[in-house]
């Protein structure tokens, strides 16, 4: 079990892939299929007690966290920047 988890993490962080990333489409397909499949397999093999303890610990941690302040003006600023960028690109392409 631990070996599988270490393999998944090692494969995800390794610069060496089963199919090299510079090969168009196929280079990324192995990451899109292989990594989620291995993660799913590792989660399926975890004992129920470990999953339950991790969920309880996560819920306790989230309950203790203070709600984070949401900055609506920050989101508005980002949207305005994207709209301005799209407008400038459109003006450049048409003008």
Backbone torsions as a table, in degrees:
resi	resn	phi	psi	omega
1	UNK	NA	-52.1	-179.7
2	UNK	-63.9	-37.5	178.4
3	UNK	-61.9	-40.5	178.9
4	UNK	-64.7	-43.8	179.5
5	UNK	-63.0	-42.9	178.0
6	UNK	-64.3	-38.2	177.4
7	UNK	-63.6	-44.1	-179.1
8	UNK	-63.0	-47.1	179.2
9	UNK	-64.2	-43.0	178.5
10	UNK	-61.9	-41.9	179.6
11	UNK	-67.4	-39.0	-179.2
12	UNK	-66.3	-36.2	-176.7
13	UNK	-92.8	-11.9	-176.3
14	UNK	-74.9	139.7	175.4
15	UNK	-76.0	-9.7	179.5
16	UNK	-97.9	122.7	-179.5
17	UNK	-112.5	164.6	175.0
18	UNK	-60.7	-46.3	173.9
19	UNK	-119.3	123.4	-176.8
20	UNK	-58.4	144.0	-176.0
21	UNK	-69.1	-20.5	-178.3
22	UNK	-74.7	-10.8	175.0
23	UNK	-78.6	119.8	-175.6
24	UNK	-56.4	138.2	177.8
25	UNK	64.5	-57.9	-176.5
26	UNK	-62.8	-32.3	-178.5
27	UNK	-65.3	-28.2	179.4
28	UNK	-97.4	-20.9	-178.8
29	UNK	-64.4	-37.2	179.8
30	UNK	-64.1	-35.2	176.8
31	UNK	-71.0	-35.0	-178.9
32	UNK	-73.2	-27.2	-178.1
33	UNK	-102.0	-47.6	-173.2
34	UNK	-68.6	-48.4	-177.2
35	UNK	-63.9	-50.1	177.7
36	UNK	-61.2	-36.0	178.2
37	UNK	-64.9	-41.8	178.6
38	UNK	-69.7	-37.6	176.5
39	UNK	-64.0	-43.6	178.5
40	UNK	-60.9	-43.0	179.5
41	UNK	-62.7	-42.8	178.9
42	UNK	-63.6	-39.9	178.4
43	UNK	-67.9	-35.6	178.0
44	UNK	-67.0	-32.1	-177.8
45	UNK	-83.5	-9.8	177.8
46	UNK	-67.4	138.8	176.2
47	UNK	-64.4	149.9	-178.7
48	UNK	-60.6	-35.7	-179.5
49	UNK	-63.8	-38.9	179.8
50	UNK	-67.1	-43.6	178.3
51	UNK	-62.2	-44.0	-179.3
52	UNK	-64.0	-42.5	179.4
53	UNK	-65.1	-40.0	179.4
54	UNK	-66.4	-40.6	178.4
55	UNK	-64.6	-42.9	179.2
56	UNK	-63.3	-42.7	179.1
57	UNK	-64.2	-39.8	178.9
58	UNK	-65.1	-44.8	179.7
59	UNK	-63.8	-39.7	176.5
60	UNK	-62.6	-43.9	-179.9
61	UNK	-63.2	-44.3	-180.0
62	UNK	-66.9	-33.4	179.2
63	UNK	-68.7	-29.8	-178.7
64	UNK	-82.4	-17.7	-178.1
65	UNK	-72.3	142.9	174.9
66	UNK	-78.1	144.0	177.2
67	UNK	-64.0	135.6	-178.3
68	UNK	-83.1	140.9	-179.8
69	UNK	-73.1	131.4	179.1
70	UNK	-95.2	128.5	-178.3
71	UNK	-99.7	97.3	-179.0
72	UNK	-67.4	-32.8	179.2
73	UNK	-67.3	-31.0	177.1
74	UNK	-66.0	-43.1	177.7
75	UNK	-65.1	-40.4	178.6
76	UNK	-63.6	-38.8	178.3
77	UNK	-62.8	-44.0	179.0
78	UNK	-63.3	-43.4	178.7
79	UNK	-62.9	-42.4	178.6
80	UNK	-63.3	-39.2	177.6
81	UNK	-63.0	-42.4	179.2
82	UNK	-66.2	-40.2	179.0
83	UNK	-65.5	-41.3	178.6
84	UNK	-65.1	-41.1	178.0
85	UNK	-63.9	-43.4	178.3
86	UNK	-64.5	-40.0	177.9
87	UNK	-64.2	-42.4	178.7
88	UNK	-64.8	-40.3	177.8
89	UNK	-64.4	-43.3	179.1
90	UNK	-64.6	-42.5	178.3
91	UNK	-62.6	-39.7	179.3
92	UNK	-67.6	-41.1	-179.8
93	UNK	-69.3	-38.9	-176.9
94	UNK	-87.3	-24.9	-174.0
95	UNK	-99.4	NA	NA
